[in-house]
Every structure is written in C-alpha cells, then in structure tokens.
C-alpha cells in the first residue's frame, strides 16, 4: 500500500509518536501483570518501612493499592505505616477497609483496635481485640491490648467521677495516664486542658489547646478552652471572642454558651461597680461588687480584683474590718496580688494594727523594691515602734491632732480624776493603781505640753535623748505647777512625813 506520491504509507505511520493514556495502558495489561507490579511496590514499601522511612513506605503502599485495590494486606501495610506517622484516623480507615476485604485478616483487626485505642475509643478497641481472640484465642498481643483498653475505660470512669466532684487534679492525673495509651485522643487532651485551666495552670492549658488548634482550627472544644484560659486570666473581652467562635463551630456547645454568658455578665457588673465608685457612690459600688462576686466562684483572678475593689469601697465607708477580710480573701485567691496587700496594710494602719501592716508592707517591698514601697514600710515600722511606747494621747484621752488648749483641758480633767485624795477610802490595790495613773497623766502632760518634746514624741524619737527621763519624775510637782498659779485654786500637802498619796484638798 502506497501514498498518493508513491511513498510507502507504512513508513509514514511508523514515524508518528502516539501517547497511550495510563488508564488504557493499565487496561491493556492483564491481572497477573498488575498483581506482579503491586507486589513490587509492596516490596519496595517494606524496604522503606524497615529503614523507618515511613513517608516513602506510604507512597509505595499507595501505589500498590492503586494497582491492586482489592488486596487487604496492602491496606494493612499502609495502615501500619500511617500509625508510625501518628496519622491514626487515616490508619483506622485503612484498617477498616482491610477487614472489609478480608474479615479473617487478623492483623487488620488488631491494627483497627490499636487505632481505636490511640484515638480514645476503648469500647470499639475492645471489640476489635475480641475479634482477634475469636480467630486466635492464644494471641498474646490481643490479650495485652485488651487489658490496655480495660485500663483506659477505668481511667475514663475515674476522670468522670473526679470532674463531677470538682477534683480537677485527679482528672489531670487520670488523663495523663490515659494519654499514654491514647496519645491521639483530642477528647482526653481537651478534658485535661479544661481542668488545668480550672486549676489556674493557664500556660499549660493554653499549650494543649493550641496544639489541637494547629491540627484543627475549627475544633470547638479547643476554642472553648482557649477562651476559658483568657476568661480566668481576666482578659474577658478576648475570651468572649473565643467563646463566640466556638459557638459558631458548634452552636450546641453548652459549656461555651454558659462561659460566654458568665463572662459578659461579670464584665458588665464589674464595670458598673467601677463607675459607681468613680462617682463616689460607695454604697452602690459595694453592693455591685458583691453581686459580681456571686456570678462565677471559679474565676479566681477576676474575683480577687472584685474583693479588692469591694475592700476599697468598704474602706471609704469606714468598714475597715470588712475591708481587711476582703483583702485577705483576695490574697487567698491570688497571693501575688500586690494591690490587695497594699490595701490591707493601709486598713491595718488605720486600725492601729501596726505589726500586721509592717508584715504586709515587707511582703510588698520584697516583691517590688520601689521608693514608694520603702517609704510605706518605714512609716509602718515607725508607727509600730511608737505604738510600743506609752500612748500619751490615750492617757489624756485626746486625739493626735489635739490643740494645746485641748491638752490642758484633758490634763485638768484626768489629774483630778486620778488624784490620790479622791481614792483615800479605797483599797490599797485601787489606791496604788490610781496613783500610777495619776503619774502617767502628769508624764503625758509634761511631754505633750512641751512643743520640742511633743515633736520628738510624734516623730518616734526616744525622749531620753532629748533630756527627758520618765523615771525621774514627780507628778505632784506638775499638778502643783498647773493648779497653783490660779487664784483660789487647789493646794495640797505632800510633805515627806506624809505617806505616799496621802493628799488632801485645801481650798483658798
């Protein structure tokens, strides 16, 4: 046969390059050829698997499956490779396909069970291991894995009970051990993260949740835990964003809905209290902070701030003892809360509990060595030192800002009240006590009526350094000097022959 121009047509055809599609090419090969090719791919996959090059092994097992998709062992081998790559969900699918193709494929059932176990489904794992034992009752691997599945179920049971009893440490303990058996179980990781958040271990909880979100950014449980951590760290606005995102992914997520509601209510009530305080409506602010404290007892950081805020409002309302209690509650919730220590220390100062104030200011200064904190500590230490001396203001019954005239008036009243002649008919014990008080009144008047001595006393300096010696002091002389200069005033006999305190009034 020739062309029009007389050239051989066969030669022209031989010069044409024809591409045959792969599908057609595979159809042109017989089943035996495909099986031999698939076996070749499997052998190459086995070689890479032995070298622990699981990615290449996966590629060759996939080629084997493409060449011969009805062979259960190829799916089983690829499942084993995926398990080594920690891709347990894909491995589970391959294992299930393997046993669908061959229900007597023991390794397929075993691998399916192991995948279920790694993913935290102990019941399904138990069924798979039992299937293996039905096929081979003496299979030790299936027996051991069955025990592991039973152990996992027990950890789940203990964790559920612990969570119900709010024993979050117990739950974390159980989940740590459960994750040794079920390393790919997101549910266990989420439960652990939630309990870590409830225990205040926020960085650990966030780390677990973030790991899950890197693998699955739409995981509603992980979004909820991230929000929970932010909520408990008093970042309420950011927390609400995560809760809303979790609800977008899972509208029926009850925990996210409740947390979102609490977060919004807590922020609104706290802001309302702050606004009332700034408006000097201290009673209203006190009540609003109290209501806010009842919203969520688990929110430690926010509640610590609420207790401190209520203490500040209480101090404004002169409820100093309640303010101290609120500060103590805040510190119990957060022992690093400097503001609560400062507020309590100030309340201690106002109630003259100087030792307690010094202790709080020392704690603050050890934590933050600022000049302001140092000054507060020194002031408290000075007041403590002063409190250990005789309180001359209390002796006279006047305030620390008393005027000169008020001090004189108080001395006149107290000196006459405790004068020994007033108590000459009393028992010796009473006479002795009144004489002691009479002397203290005179001593107090001597100091507080002298501007220089009073200044030294008020500044906490030792009066002995200023030339005053309380031991070498005669209250009678002070009394005589005070009353003797007044016409028609008091005069009395204190001659050496008279017994101590044997005074009498003689009016002129």
Buried (B, 14 or more C-beta within 10 A) or exposed (E): EEEEEEEEEEEEEEEEEEEEEEEEEEEEEEEEEBBEBBBBBBEBBBEBBEEEBBEBBBBBBBBBBBBBEEBBBBBBBBBBBBBBEEBBEBBBBBBBBBBEBBEEBBBBBBBBBBBBBBBBBBEBBBBBBBBBBEBEEEBEBBEEBBEBBEBBBBBBEBBEEBBEEEBBEBBBBBBEBBBEBBBBBBBBBBBBBBBBBBBBBBEBBBEBBBEBBEEEEEBBBBBBBBBBBBBBBBBBEBBBBBBEBBBEBBEEBEBBBEBBBBBBBBBBBBEBBBEBBEEEBBEBBBBBBBBBBEBBEBBBBBBBBBBBBBBBBBBBBEBBEBBBBBBBBBBEBBEEBBBBBBBBBBBBBBBEBBEBBBBBBBBBBEEEEEEEBEEBBEBBBBBBBBEEEEEBBEBBBBEEEBEEEBBBBBBBEBBBBBBBBBBEEEEEEEBBBBBEBBBBBBBBBBBBBBEEBBEBBBEBBEBEEBEBEBEEEEBBEBBBEBBEEEEEEBEBEBEEEEEEBBBEEEEE
